[in-house]
């Protein structure tokens, strides 16, 4: 298996030839006239009365349909072999459906044919003694063996070792050449084992590469041109050996069947949910596909799991739920180009709710402040954002807005780059707000665009939150005119208006820039110190992990030591002013003391 897919494919062809020869050998053996020895062991060639006798069920020793089904089911679990190696196929979209359907048809036909042939040629119980013949069928008990000249009635009182119910080597006995059946069994076993040992590590490798479960990334490393998951191969090998050493395959089979059924249930439900939520990326090409059949498959798989072995089903469901909850809680940063099942539901629900809100009329009793906040980048004016969130209370719309001015090419580029960056910042800092950016010739034109186009249906802003312009005495007249024009535009578009003024100011961009420069300088010093330590220890080659740990430790210690120091700007502003500005910018994150609110009603 370590040699990879190429070697495994060649091996599968050889094993397939051996398997075909073994199956053909069995069918040929059923028409070869039976010997006295084979008759004593229950083989009588094709007999109509024998087929009729074996046609009905005859469960023994507490067995029932589902207990036998649980043992047989792993024989039919290879239907995903093609899908599991889809990355190694030239045209998986065409090869997987055709190959899977053809494989199901051929294997089903083979299983049914073998069952019919063996049931029409061998009795259920036989003693194996050539002395159990009878000369007349007049005193027969009505069994097919008795009619054919043998009395195996002693098997009712004692354990016999031959016949369909007792002899596990019955196919070897029936076949033309017994060793070929043994070779076929080895071939089928190795074929299934190789398919599992190739497909399972590939899937596990993909899971580890996505780093969904922390600590498993070690097994995601690939080797060679095909990125062979050798580490996963070794892990799979030891797991397989551990189960083989148990040496009770009939006991293990129901447990394995439960996990297979759980996998098929999840696959069926995924297909149903993708269709039900109208996922654009889900476009099944199979002409007979129906999402309700997928749902039925899910229900049947879950039901059969509990019927086969209820305690194994409970354990399986518990494991699946644990893994799912772990993923939901940790929210791994992985992008498969799809929305998750929950996200699909949220999207469809949000869209339907937004459409239903369009029929709701405005009224003073259901008024909600839905705000456009001119923060620039969200972290630049935290007081403005915090004040807005204090009255939207996470139950009203809040949009942090930024206008990029300058050359069109540069502003459009900056606008596009900022979208994901600042939306992630809002999510990381648990700010229940959206971020929107526009490009404009000047601030007023950009704000006009925001006032007119922001929102969706009834989720449309009705309040503009803006900071007070502190530099109106020193800035150009055009800037002042644009600022006042924004206030008029807000009234013209029927917006409420909130203007926030803090004596220290709102914009902390300069402080953030200084902190960023300090952080980079500390990282540089930390890297140099770590490198110097390595060289002093005589280790010229810097090991990446050790080097990084030292750098992070040194950096954090240095930053902690300097965190309490006063800031000093490059323009010579007093450091204590910057400290007061930082404190003022976070004042709305804290509970406010008693005070007075002056409400001014303005109108024109």
C-alpha positions as CSV (number, residue, x, y, z in Angstrom):
1,X,0.0,0.0,0.0
2,X,2.9,2.4,0.7
3,X,3.8,2.1,-3.0
4,X,0.6,4.1,-3.6
5,X,-2.4,4.0,-5.9
6,X,-0.5,2.8,-8.9
7,X,0.7,-0.4,-7.3
8,X,-2.7,-0.9,-5.6
9,X,-4.5,-0.6,-8.9
10,X,-2.3,-3.3,-10.5
11,X,-2.7,-5.5,-7.5
12,X,-6.5,-5.2,-7.7
13,X,-6.5,-6.4,-11.3
14,X,-4.6,-9.5,-10.4
15,X,-6.9,-10.1,-7.4
16,X,-10.0,-9.6,-9.6
17,X,-8.8,-12.3,-12.0
18,X,-8.3,-14.7,-9.1
19,X,-11.7,-13.9,-7.7
20,X,-13.4,-14.4,-11.1
21,X,-11.7,-17.7,-11.5
22,X,-12.8,-18.8,-8.0
23,X,-16.4,-17.8,-8.6
24,X,-16.5,-19.6,-12.0
25,X,-15.0,-22.6,-10.3
26,X,-17.9,-22.7,-7.9
27,X,-20.6,-22.5,-10.6
28,X,-18.8,-25.2,-12.6
29,X,-18.7,-27.4,-9.5
30,X,-22.4,-27.3,-9.0
31,X,-23.0,-29.1,-12.3
32,X,-20.2,-31.7,-11.8
33,X,-21.9,-35.0,-10.6
34,X,-21.5,-35.3,-6.9
35,X,-19.5,-38.2,-5.4
36,X,-20.6,-40.5,-2.6
37,X,-18.4,-38.5,-0.2
38,X,-20.0,-35.2,-1.2
39,X,-23.5,-36.7,-1.0
40,X,-22.8,-37.7,2.6
41,X,-21.8,-34.1,3.3
42,X,-25.1,-32.8,1.8
43,X,-24.2,-32.0,-1.8
44,X,-26.7,-33.5,-4.4
45,X,-26.4,-31.2,-7.4
46,X,-29.4,-29.2,-8.5
47,X,-32.7,-30.6,-7.1
48,X,-36.0,-28.8,-7.2
49,X,-37.3,-30.2,-3.9
50,X,-34.0,-29.2,-2.2
51,X,-34.4,-25.6,-3.5
52,X,-38.0,-25.6,-2.2
53,X,-36.9,-26.8,1.2
54,X,-34.1,-24.3,1.6
55,X,-36.1,-21.4,0.2
56,X,-37.7,-20.3,3.5
57,X,-35.8,-19.0,6.6
58,X,-34.6,-21.3,9.4
59,X,-32.9,-19.1,12.1
60,X,-31.3,-21.0,14.9
61,X,-29.5,-20.4,18.3
62,X,-31.2,-17.0,18.9
63,X,-30.3,-15.6,15.5
64,X,-32.8,-13.5,13.5
65,X,-32.9,-11.6,10.2
66,X,-31.1,-8.5,11.5
67,X,-28.4,-10.4,13.4
68,X,-27.5,-12.3,10.2
69,X,-27.9,-9.1,8.1
70,X,-25.3,-7.3,10.4
71,X,-22.7,-10.0,9.6
72,X,-23.4,-9.9,5.9
73,X,-23.6,-6.1,5.6
74,X,-19.9,-5.4,5.5
75,X,-19.8,-7.4,2.3
76,X,-21.8,-4.7,0.6
77,X,-19.9,-1.7,1.9
78,X,-17.5,-1.2,-1.0
79,X,-19.9,1.2,-2.9
80,X,-17.9,4.2,-1.8
81,X,-14.5,2.8,-3.0
82,X,-14.7,4.9,-6.2
83,X,-15.8,8.1,-4.4
84,X,-13.0,7.7,-1.8
85,X,-10.3,7.9,-4.5
86,X,-12.0,10.5,-6.7
87,X,-8.9,12.6,-6.6
88,X,-7.0,9.9,-8.4
89,X,-9.5,9.4,-11.3
90,X,-9.2,11.2,-14.6
91,X,-12.9,11.9,-15.0
92,X,-14.5,11.3,-11.6
93,X,-17.9,12.8,-12.5
94,X,-18.4,10.2,-15.2
95,X,-16.4,7.3,-13.7
96,X,-17.9,7.2,-10.2
97,X,-21.6,6.9,-11.1
98,X,-21.0,4.4,-13.8
99,X,-18.5,2.4,-11.8
100,X,-20.6,2.4,-8.6
101,X,-23.8,1.4,-10.3
102,X,-22.1,-1.3,-12.4
103,X,-20.3,-2.6,-9.3
104,X,-23.6,-2.8,-7.3
105,X,-25.3,-4.6,-10.2
106,X,-22.5,-7.2,-10.6
107,X,-22.0,-7.9,-6.9
108,X,-25.8,-8.1,-6.3
109,X,-26.2,-10.5,-9.2
110,X,-23.3,-12.6,-8.0
111,X,-24.5,-12.8,-4.4
112,X,-28.0,-13.8,-5.5
113,X,-26.7,-16.3,-8.0
114,X,-24.4,-17.9,-5.4
115,X,-27.3,-18.1,-2.8
116,X,-29.7,-19.7,-5.3
117,X,-27.1,-22.2,-6.5
118,X,-25.9,-23.2,-3.1
119,X,-29.5,-23.4,-1.8
120,X,-30.5,-25.7,-4.7
121,X,-27.7,-28.1,-4.3
122,X,-26.9,-28.5,-0.6
123,X,-29.0,-29.6,2.4
124,X,-29.0,-27.6,5.6
125,X,-27.7,-30.5,7.8
126,X,-25.6,-33.5,7.0
127,X,-23.7,-36.0,9.0
128,X,-20.8,-36.6,6.6
129,X,-21.2,-40.4,7.1
130,X,-21.6,-42.6,4.0
131,X,-23.4,-45.1,6.1
132,X,-26.4,-42.9,6.6
133,X,-28.0,-44.0,3.3
134,X,-31.5,-45.6,3.1
135,X,-32.7,-48.0,0.5
136,X,-36.3,-46.9,0.4
137,X,-38.0,-43.6,0.7
138,X,-41.2,-45.0,2.0
139,X,-40.4,-44.2,5.7
140,X,-39.0,-40.8,4.9
141,X,-39.8,-37.8,7.1
142,X,-40.4,-35.7,4.1
143,X,-37.0,-34.1,4.0
144,X,-35.3,-33.6,0.6
145,X,-32.2,-35.6,1.8
146,X,-34.4,-38.5,2.7
147,X,-36.0,-38.5,-0.7
148,X,-32.5,-38.4,-2.3
149,X,-31.5,-41.6,-0.3
150,X,-29.9,-40.2,2.9
151,X,-31.2,-40.1,6.5
152,X,-29.7,-37.1,8.3
153,X,-32.4,-37.1,11.1
154,X,-29.7,-37.6,13.7
155,X,-28.8,-34.0,13.2
156,X,-32.0,-33.1,15.1
157,X,-30.6,-34.5,18.3
158,X,-26.9,-33.9,17.9
159,X,-24.6,-31.3,16.3
160,X,-23.6,-32.1,12.7
161,X,-20.6,-30.7,11.0
162,X,-21.7,-30.6,7.4
163,X,-24.5,-28.9,5.4
164,X,-25.3,-25.2,4.8
165,X,-25.9,-24.5,8.5
166,X,-22.7,-26.1,9.9
167,X,-20.0,-26.2,7.3
168,X,-18.2,-22.8,6.6
169,X,-16.2,-24.6,3.8
170,X,-19.3,-25.6,1.9
171,X,-18.4,-23.7,-1.2
172,X,-15.0,-25.4,-1.4
173,X,-16.8,-28.8,-1.2
174,X,-19.2,-27.9,-4.0
175,X,-16.6,-26.4,-6.3
176,X,-14.7,-28.2,-9.0
177,X,-11.3,-27.5,-7.3
178,X,-11.4,-26.6,-3.6
179,X,-8.1,-24.7,-3.4
180,X,-9.4,-22.2,-6.0
181,X,-12.2,-21.2,-3.6
182,X,-9.6,-20.6,-0.8
183,X,-7.6,-18.5,-3.3
184,X,-10.8,-16.6,-4.1
185,X,-11.4,-15.9,-0.4
186,X,-7.9,-14.6,0.0
187,X,-8.4,-12.5,-3.1
188,X,-11.7,-11.0,-2.0
189,X,-10.2,-10.3,1.5
190,X,-7.1,-8.7,0.2
191,X,-9.0,-6.7,-2.4
192,X,-11.4,-5.2,0.2
193,X,-8.5,-4.7,2.6
194,X,-6.4,-2.9,0.0
195,X,-9.4,-0.7,-1.0
196,X,-9.9,0.3,2.6
197,X,-6.2,0.7,3.3
198,X,-6.0,3.1,0.4
199,X,-9.3,5.0,0.7
200,X,-9.5,5.4,4.4
201,X,-6.0,7.0,4.8
202,X,-6.7,9.3,1.9
203,X,-9.9,10.6,3.6
204,X,-8.2,10.8,7.0
205,X,-5.3,12.7,5.4
206,X,-7.7,15.3,3.9
207,X,-9.4,15.6,7.4
208,X,-6.0,16.1,9.0
209,X,-4.8,18.7,6.4
210,X,-7.9,20.8,7.1
211,X,-6.9,20.7,10.8
212,X,-10.5,20.2,11.8
213,X,-9.4,18.2,14.9
214,X,-6.4,19.6,16.6
215,X,-3.6,17.2,17.2
216,X,-4.2,15.1,14.0
217,X,-2.3,17.3,11.7
218,X,0.7,15.0,12.1
219,X,-1.1,12.4,9.9
220,X,-1.9,14.8,7.1
221,X,1.7,14.9,5.8
222,X,2.0,13.4,2.3
223,X,5.0,11.9,0.6
224,X,6.0,11.7,-3.1
225,X,4.5,13.1,-6.2
226,X,1.0,11.8,-5.3
227,X,1.3,13.0,-1.6
228,X,0.9,9.5,-0.3
229,X,-0.4,9.5,3.4
230,X,2.2,7.0,4.7
231,X,1.6,8.0,8.3
232,X,-2.1,7.4,7.9
233,X,-1.3,4.0,6.2
234,X,0.6,2.9,9.2
235,X,-2.1,4.0,11.6
236,X,-4.8,2.2,9.6
237,X,-2.6,-0.9,9.5
238,X,-2.3,-1.1,13.3
239,X,-6.1,-0.5,13.7
240,X,-6.8,-3.4,11.3
241,X,-4.3,-5.7,13.1
242,X,-5.9,-4.8,16.4
243,X,-9.3,-6.0,15.3
244,X,-8.0,-9.0,13.5
245,X,-6.3,-10.1,16.8
246,X,-9.7,-10.2,18.5
247,X,-10.4,-13.2,16.2
248,X,-14.2,-12.9,16.6
249,X,-15.2,-11.5,13.3
250,X,-18.9,-12.4,13.8
251,X,-18.8,-10.3,17.0
252,X,-17.0,-7.4,15.4
253,X,-19.2,-7.3,12.2
254,X,-22.3,-5.8,13.9
255,X,-20.2,-3.0,15.3
256,X,-18.6,-2.3,12.0
257,X,-22.0,-2.4,10.3
258,X,-23.2,0.3,12.7
259,X,-20.4,2.7,11.7
260,X,-21.0,2.0,8.0
261,X,-24.8,2.6,8.4
262,X,-24.0,5.8,10.3
263,X,-21.8,7.0,7.4
264,X,-24.5,6.2,4.9
265,X,-27.1,7.9,7.0
266,X,-25.0,11.1,7.1
267,X,-24.3,10.9,3.3
268,X,-28.0,10.5,2.6
269,X,-29.0,13.3,4.9
270,X,-26.3,15.6,3.4
271,X,-27.8,15.0,-0.1
272,X,-31.3,15.7,1.2
273,X,-30.3,18.8,3.1
274,X,-28.4,20.2,0.2
275,X,-31.4,19.8,-2.1
276,X,-33.9,21.0,0.5
277,X,-31.9,24.2,1.2
278,X,-31.5,24.8,-2.6
279,X,-27.7,25.0,-2.4
280,X,-26.5,26.5,-5.7
281,X,-23.3,24.3,-5.7
282,X,-25.4,21.1,-5.3
283,X,-26.4,19.9,-8.8
284,X,-26.8,16.1,-8.9
285,X,-26.6,14.9,-12.5
286,X,-28.2,11.4,-11.8
287,X,-31.5,11.4,-13.6
288,X,-33.3,9.3,-11.0
289,X,-32.2,11.4,-8.0
290,X,-34.9,12.4,-5.6
291,X,-34.2,14.2,-2.3
292,X,-37.0,12.3,-0.5
293,X,-35.4,9.0,-1.4
294,X,-32.3,10.3,0.3
295,X,-34.3,11.2,3.4
296,X,-35.9,7.7,3.4
297,X,-32.4,6.2,3.2
298,X,-31.4,8.2,6.2
299,X,-34.4,7.0,8.3
300,X,-33.8,3.4,7.2
301,X,-30.1,3.5,8.0
302,X,-30.8,4.9,11.5
303,X,-33.6,2.4,12.1
304,X,-31.5,-0.6,11.1
305,X,-28.7,0.6,13.3
306,X,-30.8,0.3,16.4
307,X,-32.5,-2.9,15.3
308,X,-29.1,-4.6,14.7
309,X,-27.5,-3.6,18.0
310,X,-29.1,-0.9,20.0
311,X,-26.1,-0.3,22.4
312,X,-23.6,-0.2,19.5
313,X,-26.0,2.3,17.8
314,X,-26.1,4.5,20.9
315,X,-22.3,4.5,21.1
316,X,-22.1,5.4,17.4
317,X,-24.5,8.2,17.7
318,X,-22.7,9.6,20.8
319,X,-19.4,9.6,19.0
320,X,-20.9,11.3,15.9
321,X,-22.6,14.0,18.1
322,X,-19.3,14.5,20.1
323,X,-17.3,15.1,16.9
324,X,-20.0,17.4,15.5
325,X,-20.2,19.5,18.7
326,X,-16.4,19.7,18.8
327,X,-16.3,21.1,15.2
328,X,-19.2,23.5,15.9
329,X,-17.6,24.8,19.1
330,X,-14.1,25.2,17.7
331,X,-15.1,26.6,14.4
332,X,-12.1,25.5,12.4
333,X,-10.8,28.0,9.7
334,X,-11.4,25.8,6.7
335,X,-13.0,26.7,3.4
336,X,-14.4,23.9,1.2
337,X,-16.1,26.3,-1.2
338,X,-19.5,25.4,0.4
339,X,-21.7,26.7,3.1
340,X,-22.3,24.3,6.0
341,X,-25.7,22.7,6.5
342,X,-26.5,25.2,9.3
343,X,-25.4,28.2,7.2
344,X,-27.7,27.1,4.4
345,X,-30.6,27.1,6.8
346,X,-29.6,30.5,8.2
347,X,-29.3,32.0,4.7
348,X,-32.7,30.7,3.5
349,X,-34.4,31.7,6.8
350,X,-32.8,35.2,6.7
351,X,-33.8,35.7,3.1
352,X,-37.4,34.6,3.7
353,X,-37.7,36.7,6.9
354,X,-36.3,39.8,5.0
355,X,-38.9,39.3,2.3
356,X,-41.7,38.9,4.8
357,X,-40.7,42.2,6.6
358,X,-41.4,44.1,3.4
359,X,-45.1,43.9,4.2
360,X,-44.7,45.4,7.7
361,X,-45.7,49.1,8.0
362,X,-43.7,51.6,10.0
363,X,-45.1,52.6,13.3
364,X,-43.7,54.5,16.3
365,X,-44.3,51.5,18.5
366,X,-42.0,49.2,16.5
367,X,-39.3,51.8,15.7
368,X,-35.8,50.5,15.9
369,X,-32.7,52.7,15.5
370,X,-30.8,51.2,12.5
371,X,-27.6,53.0,12.2
372,X,-24.9,53.9,9.7
373,X,-21.8,54.8,11.8
374,X,-19.1,56.8,10.0
375,X,-16.2,55.2,11.9
376,X,-13.8,54.8,9.0
377,X,-12.0,51.6,10.0
378,X,-14.0,50.2,13.0
379,X,-11.0,50.3,15.3
380,X,-10.2,53.9,14.5
381,X,-13.1,55.4,16.4
382,X,-14.1,52.9,19.1
383,X,-16.2,55.4,21.1
384,X,-18.4,56.1,18.1
385,X,-19.0,52.3,17.6
386,X,-19.5,51.5,21.3
387,X,-22.0,54.3,21.8
388,X,-24.1,53.1,18.8
389,X,-24.0,49.5,20.1
390,X,-25.1,50.7,23.5
391,X,-28.5,51.6,22.1
392,X,-28.9,49.1,19.2
393,X,-28.3,46.5,22.0
394,X,-27.4,43.8,19.4
395,X,-31.0,43.8,18.2
396,X,-30.9,46.5,15.6
397,X,-28.9,47.0,12.5
398,X,-25.5,48.7,12.8
399,X,-23.2,49.3,9.8
400,X,-19.7,50.6,10.3
401,X,-18.9,52.6,7.2
402,X,-15.8,53.9,5.6
403,X,-15.3,56.2,2.5
404,X,-12.1,55.9,0.5
405,X,-11.2,59.0,-1.4
406,X,-8.5,59.5,-4.0
407,X,-7.6,57.9,-7.3
408,X,-10.4,55.5,-8.4
409,X,-8.0,52.5,-9.0
410,X,-6.5,52.8,-5.5
411,X,-9.7,53.4,-3.6
412,X,-11.6,50.5,-5.2
413,X,-8.7,48.2,-4.4
414,X,-8.5,49.5,-0.8
415,X,-12.3,49.1,-0.5
416,X,-12.3,45.5,-1.6
417,X,-9.3,44.6,0.6
418,X,-10.9,46.1,3.7
419,X,-14.2,44.2,3.5
420,X,-13.1,40.8,4.9
421,X,-10.4,42.3,7.1
422,X,-12.7,44.6,9.1
423,X,-15.7,42.2,9.2
424,X,-13.4,39.6,10.8
425,X,-12.2,42.2,13.2
426,X,-15.8,43.0,14.3
427,X,-16.5,39.3,14.7
428,X,-13.3,38.7,16.6
429,X,-14.1,41.5,19.0
430,X,-17.7,40.4,19.4
431,X,-19.1,43.6,17.9
432,X,-22.6,42.8,16.4
433,X,-22.2,45.0,13.4
434,X,-21.5,44.9,9.7
435,X,-18.8,46.7,7.7
436,X,-19.4,48.6,4.5
437,X,-16.9,50.5,2.4
438,X,-17.4,52.7,-0.7
439,X,-15.1,54.7,-2.9
440,X,-15.9,58.3,-3.8
441,X,-14.5,61.6,-5.0
442,X,-14.9,63.1,-1.6
443,X,-16.4,62.2,1.8
444,X,-19.8,63.7,1.0
445,X,-20.3,61.8,-2.2
446,X,-19.4,58.5,-0.5
447,X,-21.8,59.1,2.4
448,X,-24.5,59.9,-0.1
449,X,-24.0,56.5,-1.6
450,X,-24.2,54.9,1.8
451,X,-27.4,56.8,2.8
452,X,-29.2,55.8,-0.4
453,X,-28.0,52.2,-1.0
454,X,-27.3,50.7,2.4
455,X,-29.6,48.0,3.8
456,X,-32.1,45.6,2.5
457,X,-35.9,46.0,2.5
458,X,-37.0,46.9,6.0
459,X,-33.5,46.3,7.3
460,X,-32.6,49.7,6.0
461,X,-30.7,52.3,8.1
462,X,-32.7,55.2,9.5
463,X,-30.1,56.9,11.6
464,X,-26.7,58.4,10.8
465,X,-24.1,58.5,13.6
466,X,-21.2,60.8,13.0
467,X,-18.3,62.3,15.0
468,X,-18.1,66.0,15.7
469,X,-15.6,67.8,13.4
470,X,-13.0,69.2,15.8
471,X,-10.7,70.9,13.2
472,X,-13.4,73.1,11.5
473,X,-11.4,76.3,12.4
474,X,-8.1,75.1,10.8
475,X,-9.2,72.9,7.9
476,X,-10.1,74.1,4.4
477,X,-13.6,75.6,3.8
478,X,-14.4,72.8,1.3
479,X,-14.0,70.2,4.0
480,X,-16.3,72.1,6.4
481,X,-18.8,72.5,3.5
482,X,-18.8,68.8,2.8
483,X,-19.3,68.0,6.5
484,X,-22.2,70.4,6.9
485,X,-23.6,69.0,3.5
486,X,-23.5,65.5,5.0
487,X,-25.8,66.7,7.8
488,X,-28.2,68.2,5.3
489,X,-28.1,65.1,3.2
490,X,-29.1,63.0,6.2
491,X,-32.1,65.1,6.8
492,X,-33.0,65.2,3.1
493,X,-33.0,61.3,3.0
494,X,-35.1,61.3,6.2
495,X,-32.5,60.0,8.5
496,X,-32.1,60.7,12.2
497,X,-28.8,62.2,13.1
498,X,-26.4,61.5,16.1
499,X,-23.3,63.7,16.5
500,X,-20.9,62.6,19.1
501,X,-18.3,65.0,20.6
502,X,-15.6,64.0,23.2
503,X,-13.2,66.7,24.4
504,X,-10.2,64.4,23.7
505,X,-11.5,63.5,20.3
506,X,-12.6,60.3,18.6
507,X,-9.8,59.3,16.2
508,X,-7.1,57.0,17.7
509,X,-5.5,56.1,14.3
510,X,-2.2,57.7,15.3
511,X,-2.0,55.8,18.5
512,X,-2.8,52.5,16.7
513,X,0.0,53.3,14.2
514,X,2.5,53.9,17.0
515,X,1.5,50.7,18.7
516,X,1.9,48.8,15.4
517,X,5.4,50.3,14.9
518,X,6.3,49.4,18.5
519,X,5.0,45.8,18.0
520,X,7.1,45.3,14.9
521,X,10.1,46.8,16.6
522,X,9.7,44.4,19.5
523,X,9.3,41.5,17.2
524,X,12.5,42.5,15.4
525,X,14.4,42.8,18.6
526,X,13.0,39.4,19.8
527,X,14.1,37.7,16.6
528,X,17.5,39.2,16.8
529,X,17.8,38.2,20.5
530,X,16.7,34.6,19.8
531,X,19.1,34.4,16.9
532,X,21.9,35.7,19.1
533,X,21.1,33.2,21.8
534,X,21.2,30.3,19.3
535,X,24.6,31.5,18.0
536,X,26.0,31.8,21.5
537,X,24.9,28.2,22.2
538,X,26.9,27.1,19.2
539,X,23.8,26.1,17.2
540,X,24.3,28.0,13.9
541,X,21.2,26.4,12.4
542,X,18.1,27.9,13.8
543,X,15.4,25.4,14.4
544,X,12.1,26.9,13.5
545,X,10.0,25.7,16.4
546,X,12.5,26.6,19.1
547,X,13.3,29.8,17.4
548,X,9.6,30.8,17.3
549,X,9.0,29.9,20.9
550,X,11.9,32.1,22.1
551,X,10.8,35.0,19.9
552,X,7.2,34.9,21.2
553,X,8.3,34.6,24.8
554,X,10.8,37.5,24.5
555,X,8.3,39.6,22.6
556,X,5.5,39.1,25.1
557,X,7.8,39.9,28.0
558,X,9.0,43.1,26.4
559,X,5.5,44.2,25.5
560,X,4.3,43.5,29.0
561,X,7.2,45.5,30.4
562,X,6.4,48.5,28.2
563,X,2.6,48.3,28.4
564,X,2.5,50.6,31.4
565,X,4.8,53.2,29.9
566,X,3.4,56.5,28.5
567,X,3.0,56.8,24.7
568,X,5.0,59.4,22.9
569,X,4.1,60.4,19.4
570,X,6.5,61.3,16.6
571,X,5.0,64.8,16.3
572,X,5.9,65.6,19.9
573,X,2.4,65.4,21.4
574,X,2.4,64.8,25.2
575,X,2.2,61.1,26.1
576,X,-0.4,61.8,28.8
577,X,-2.8,63.2,26.2
578,X,-2.6,60.0,24.2
579,X,-3.3,58.1,27.4
580,X,-6.4,60.2,28.1
581,X,-7.5,59.7,24.5
582,X,-7.3,56.0,24.9
583,X,-9.3,56.1,28.1
584,X,-11.9,58.3,26.6
585,X,-12.2,56.1,23.5
586,X,-13.3,53.1,25.7
587,X,-15.6,54.9,28.1
588,X,-18.7,53.6,26.5
589,X,-17.6,50.0,27.1
590,X,-18.0,50.6,30.9
591,X,-21.1,51.3,33.0
592,X,-21.7,55.0,33.2
593,X,-22.3,56.9,36.4
594,X,-25.2,59.2,37.1
595,X,-25.4,62.2,34.8
596,X,-27.6,64.4,32.8
597,X,-28.7,63.8,29.2
598,X,-29.6,67.0,27.3
599,X,-32.1,66.3,24.4
600,X,-32.2,68.9,21.6
601,X,-35.0,68.8,19.1
602,X,-33.8,70.4,15.9
603,X,-35.9,71.1,12.9
604,X,-35.8,73.3,9.8
